[in-house]
Amino acid sequence: MDMGLIAILISLSAFFMYLNYRYIKLPETIGIMILSLVFSLIVIMMQGFGLTDFKNLITLIQDIDFEKTLMQGMLSFLLFAGALHVNINDLAKQKWLILVLATIGVISSTLLIGGITYIIITYLGFYPESYNLLIYCMLFGALISPTDPISVLGILKEAKAPKTLETKIVGESLFNDGVGVVVFLVIAQMLPSGGHGAHGNINPVVLFAQEAIGGIIFGALLGYIFYRLLKSIDNYSLEILLTLSLVTGGYYLSGLLHISGPIAMVVSGLFIGNHGKMFAMSETTHTQLFSFWELIDEFLNAVLFLLMGMIVVSISFNFSIIGMGLVLIPITLIIRYLCIASTVYSFAFFKKSFTKGAAKIMTWGGLRGGISVAMALALPQSEFRDMFILITYIIVLFSIIVQGLTVKKLVTYHLKND
């Protein structure tokens, strides 16, 4: 990435964080995205007046490889940092619910959203029925099903949501990100061109198992190896460096081994953040290392939501497709609710206790975020690609801005009436 562009991104992130903290006072990531979106729209308007400097800035933004920046750069750091702060004992209490939601839930959501999207597109006459369109609709289902734990976590803490509810939402989001990426890769292999993967003609079930189970095993192995390394020394700067090498080297190796890097990062983060914290770190190391990763997490999220606001510069707008995106917003929410409610009520049948309104809160609090946008931008080139990028962006905008700004009220309402 161009150094000038990096300077612009860091400077704008810091400036927007300041404006939001000082004046607007929205949840940080939401405030940054709104400010970035407004800034991008102003830049586009200024371009219309023929201002050369703004044309140059737009060219800089359009040259960003958003998919590569997130999927191969930021994602590993964000998932590791997120998992590092999750209490594995809290997670273990919800393990079966999280497992079902992050696997069967994501797959069911993918098939339902993909199938309904295909029916809508063909019924409205956007494109005729075809195998390729069906696969692209399924890819859309896979990329829009994962949720983003980062956006809603701070809001849940502000609303003083019960720890069990917070664990369900964050745990599901951490794992459904990884599973969503795996499902996306598996479906991409079904395109006649074989998508853009390097797996060849592997059976989809085998490929899913290879990516998902391989990611879990590799993540646990990484976590154990680096736990042993951390335990053998007491030097916080070196230990921070070791965790950086775990994330960068481990994620790169996952790609070479054709296993899920996102799942590996979540598992290794949980290992280091719990077992490593208890048995391999002094109090000083624990404080310094966790503070470092918290800073990395906040900084990268600021840049991520800045980028998501800027993506509008690179999107081709079509009012008919915008209309279809608006129609798909309630459809994706209803499908998410059905997948969550059926699971929650099934577990409740076996005497599992749940916060009142848990299914509604998990549905509305399951915000779509950067991973959905990155996967949309990773769609193979075709006549359908731009349509699905625009639809995804509309759903993500609604999710972050509307759901993100109202989920606190929903949580508070249900807690008051519990």
MIDRENSE-420545 format. One record per residue (C-alpha): x, y, z; residue in one letter. Coordinates in steps of 0.25 Angstrom, whole numbers. Example, Ala and Ser with C-alpha at 12.3 -4.5 7.8 and 13.67 -1.06 7.14 Angstrom:
% residues 2
       X       Y       Z   resn
      49     -18      31      A
      55      -4      29      S
This chain:
% residues 418
       X       Y       Z   resn
       0       0       0      M
       5      14      -3      D
      12      21       8      M
       4      34       5      G
      -9      26       6      L
      -5      20      19      I
      -2      34      25      A
     -16      38      20      I
     -23      26      26      L
     -16      28      40      I
     -18      43      40      S
     -33      42      37      L
     -35      31      46      S
     -29      39      58      A
     -36      51      54      F
     -50      44      52      F
     -48      37      66      M
     -45      51      72      Y
     -58      57      66      L
     -66      46      70      N
     -61      45      84      Y
     -61      61      86      R
     -74      64      79      Y
     -83      53      73      I
     -81      43      84      K
     -86      31      76      L
     -81      17      78      P
     -66      18      73      E
     -67       9      61      T
     -81      14      57      I
     -76      29      58      G
     -64      27      50      I
     -71      19      39      M
     -82      30      38      I
     -72      41      37      L
     -64      34      27      S
     -76      32      19      L
     -80      46      19      V
     -65      50      16      F
     -65      41       4      S
     -79      46      -1      L
     -73      60       0      I
     -60      56      -8      V
     -69      50     -19      I
     -77      63     -19      M
     -64      71     -20      M
     -60      63     -32      Q
     -72      67     -39      G
     -68      81     -38      F
     -55      77     -45      G
     -45      79     -33      L
     -32      72     -37      T
     -27      69     -23      D
     -40      62     -20      F
     -39      54     -33      K
     -25      49     -28      N
     -31      46     -15      L
     -42      37     -21      I
     -32      30     -30      T
     -23      27     -17      L
     -36      21     -10      I
     -40      13     -23      Q
     -26       7     -23      D
     -28       1      -9      I
     -29     -14     -10      D
     -40     -15       1      F
     -41     -30       0      E
     -26     -33       1      K
     -24     -22      12      T
     -35     -28      21      L
     -35     -43      18      M
     -19     -44      17      Q
     -15     -33      26      G
     -24     -28      37      M
     -33     -40      39      L
     -23     -49      46      S
     -20     -38      56      F
     -34     -34      59      L
     -39     -49      61      L
     -26     -52      70      F
     -28     -39      78      A
     -43     -42      80      G
     -41     -56      84      A
     -30     -52      94      L
     -40     -45     103      H
     -51     -56     103      V
     -52     -64     116      N
     -51     -78     111      I
     -59     -83     124      N
     -70     -74     120      D
     -69     -79     106      L
     -69     -94     110      A
     -83     -92     117      K
     -89     -87     104      Q
     -80     -97      95      K
     -91    -105      89      W
    -100     -93      86      L
     -89     -86      80      I
     -84     -98      72      L
     -98    -100      66      V
    -100     -85      63      L
     -86     -84      56      A
     -88     -97      48      T
    -102    -101      45      I
    -107     -87      47      G
     -97     -81      37      V
    -100     -92      27      I
    -115     -92      28      S
    -114     -76      27      S
    -106     -77      14      T
    -115     -87       7      L
    -128     -79      11      L
    -122     -65       8      I
    -116     -71      -5      G
    -128     -78     -10      G
    -138     -66      -7      I
    -128     -56     -13      T
    -128     -65     -26      Y
    -143     -65     -26      I
    -144     -50     -25      I
    -134     -47     -35      I
    -140     -57     -46      T
    -154     -53     -42      Y
    -151     -38     -44      L
    -144     -41     -57      G
    -131     -35     -53      F
    -124     -48     -59      Y
    -130     -61     -65      P
    -128     -74     -57      E
    -115     -80     -58      S
    -105     -89     -50      Y
     -95     -78     -49      N
    -105     -68     -43      L
    -110     -79     -33      L
     -95     -81     -29      I
     -93     -65     -27      Y
    -106     -65     -19      C
    -101     -75     -10      M
     -87     -68      -9      L
     -95     -56      -5      F
    -103     -64       6      G
     -89     -69      11      A
     -83     -55      12      L
     -95     -48      18      I
     -97     -59      29      S
     -85     -56      38      P
     -87     -45      48      T
     -76     -35      54      D
     -74     -36      69      P
     -66     -23      70      I
     -77     -13      66      S
     -87     -18      77      V
     -78     -22      88      L
     -76      -8      94      G
     -91      -6      93      I
     -94     -18     101      L
     -85     -14     112      K
     -91       0     112      E
    -105      -6     113      A
    -100     -15     124      K
    -104     -28     117      A
    -103     -41     125      P
     -89     -48     123      K
     -96     -60     117      T
    -103     -52     106      L
     -90     -45     103      E
     -82     -58     102      T
     -93     -64      93      K
     -92     -52      83      I
     -77     -50      83      V
     -74     -65      83      G
     -83     -68      72      E
     -78     -56      64      S
     -63     -60      66      L
     -66     -74      61      F
     -76     -71      50      N
     -66     -62      43      D
     -57     -73      41      G
     -68     -83      37      V
     -74     -73      28      G
     -60     -71      21      V
     -59     -86      19      V
     -73     -88      14      V
     -70     -76       4      F
     -58     -83      -1      L
     -65     -97      -2      V
     -76     -91     -11      I
     -66     -83     -19      A
     -60     -96     -24      Q
     -74    -100     -30      M
     -72     -89     -41      L
     -69     -95     -54      P
     -56     -87     -53      S
     -53     -93     -40      G
     -54     -79     -33      G
     -41     -73     -29      H
     -36     -84     -19      G
     -24     -93     -20      A
     -32    -106     -15      H
     -34    -112     -29      G
     -47    -121     -30      N
     -48    -126     -16      I
     -61    -131     -11      N
     -68    -119      -4      P
     -71    -127       9      V
     -56    -131      10      V
     -51    -117       7      L
     -60    -112      18      F
     -55    -122      28      A
     -40    -119      23      Q
     -42    -104      25      E
     -50    -104      38      A
     -44    -116      46      I
     -31    -113      40      G
     -32     -99      45      G
     -36    -103      59      I
     -24    -113      60      I
     -14    -104      55      F
     -19     -92      64      G
     -18    -101      76      A
      -4    -106      72      L
       1     -91      70      L
      -5     -87      83      G
       2     -99      90      Y
      15     -96      84      I
      15     -81      87      F
      10     -84     101      Y
      23     -92     103      R
      31     -81      97      L
      25     -71     106      L
      26     -79     118      K
      41     -81     116      S
      44     -66     117      I
      40     -54     125      D
      42     -42     116      N
      29     -35     112      Y
      35     -28      99      S
      40     -41      94      L
      27     -48      98      E
      19     -38      90      I
      28     -40      78      L
      25     -55      79      L
      10     -53      79      T
      12     -44      67      L
      20     -55      60      S
       9     -65      63      L
      -2     -56      57      V
       6     -52      44      T
      14     -65      42      G
       2     -74      46      G
      -8     -68      37      Y
       2     -68      25      Y
       5     -83      28      L
     -10     -86      29      S
     -12     -81      15      G
       0     -90      10      L
      -7    -102      17      L
     -21     -99      11      H
     -27     -98      25      I
     -35     -87      31      S
     -26     -76      36      G
     -38     -69      43      P
     -42     -81      51      I
     -27     -84      54      A
     -25     -69      60      M
     -38     -70      68      V
     -33     -84      75      V
     -19     -79      77      S
     -24     -66      83      G
     -33     -73      93      L
     -21     -82      97      F
     -12     -71      99      I
     -22     -62     105      G
     -26     -72     116      N
     -16     -83     118      H
      -4     -74     114      G
      -9     -63     123      K
     -11     -72     135      M
       2     -81     134      F
      12     -74     125      A
      12     -59     128      M
      16     -50     139      S
       7     -39     144      E
      15     -29     136      T
      15     -37     124      T
       0     -39     125      H
      -3     -24     126      T
       7     -20     115      Q
       3     -31     105      L
     -12     -29     107      F
     -11     -14     106      S
      -3     -15      93      F
     -13     -24      87      W
     -25     -16      92      E
     -18      -4      85      L
     -16     -12      72      I
     -30     -16      73      D
     -36      -2      74      E
     -26       4      64      F
     -29      -6      53      L
     -44      -5      56      N
     -43      10      54      A
     -36       8      41      V
     -46      -3      36      L
     -58       5      38      F
     -51      17      32      L
     -49       8      20      L
     -63       3      20      M
     -68      17      19      G
     -58      20       7      M
     -63       8      -1      I
     -74      16      -6      V
     -64      23     -15      V
     -62      10     -22      S
     -76       5     -24      I
     -85       7     -36      S
     -99      11     -32      F
    -111       6     -38      N
    -125      10     -33      F
    -132      -3     -36      S
    -121     -11     -29      I
    -122      -2     -17      I
    -136      -5     -17      G
    -133     -20     -17      M
    -123     -18      -5      G
    -134     -11       3      L
    -143     -22       1      V
    -133     -32       5      L
    -130     -25      18      I
    -142     -30      25      P
    -141     -44      19      I
    -127     -46      24      T
    -131     -42      38      L
    -143     -51      38      I
    -135     -63      33      I
    -124     -60      44      R
    -136     -59      54      Y
    -141     -72      50      L
    -128     -79      50      C
    -125     -73      64      I
    -139     -75      70      A
    -140     -90      66      S
    -126     -93      73      T
    -129     -85      85      V
    -143     -91      87      Y
    -138    -105      85      S
    -127    -103      96      F
    -138     -96     105      A
    -146    -109     103      F
    -135    -116     110      F
    -135    -107     122      K
    -125     -97     118      K
    -127     -83     123      S
    -127     -71     114      F
    -128     -56     116      T
    -142     -51     112      K
    -142     -47      98      G
    -129     -54      95      A
    -133     -58      81      A
    -137     -44      77      K
    -125     -38      83      I
    -115     -47      77      M
    -122     -45      63      T
    -122     -30      64      W
    -109     -29      71      G
    -102     -38      60      G
     -97     -27      52      L
     -91     -30      38      R
     -77     -23      37      G
     -64     -23      29      G
     -63     -38      27      I
     -76     -38      19      S
     -71     -26      10      V
     -57     -32       8      A
     -63     -45       3      M
     -72     -38      -6      A
     -60     -31     -12      L
     -53     -44     -13      A
     -65     -50     -22      L
     -59     -55     -35      P
     -61     -45     -47      Q
     -74     -47     -54      S
     -86     -40     -59      E
     -92     -42     -45      F
     -81     -37     -36      R
     -84     -22     -36      D
     -99     -25     -32      M
     -95     -33     -20      F
     -84     -23     -15      I
     -95     -12     -15      L
    -105     -21      -9      I
     -95     -25       2      T
     -91     -11       5      Y
    -106      -6       7      I
    -108     -17      17      I
     -95     -15      24      V
     -98       0      25      L
    -112      -2      30      F
    -107     -13      40      S
     -96      -4      46      I
    -103       9      46      I
    -118       6      49      V
    -116      -7      57      Q
    -103      -2      64      G
    -110      10      69      L
    -123       3      74      T
    -118     -10      80      V
    -115      -3      93      K
    -129       1      95      K
    -134     -13      91      L
    -125     -19     102      V
    -129      -9     112      T
    -144     -11     109      Y
    -143     -26     111      H
    -134     -25     124      L
    -144     -16     130      K
    -156     -25     126      N
    -149     -38     130      D
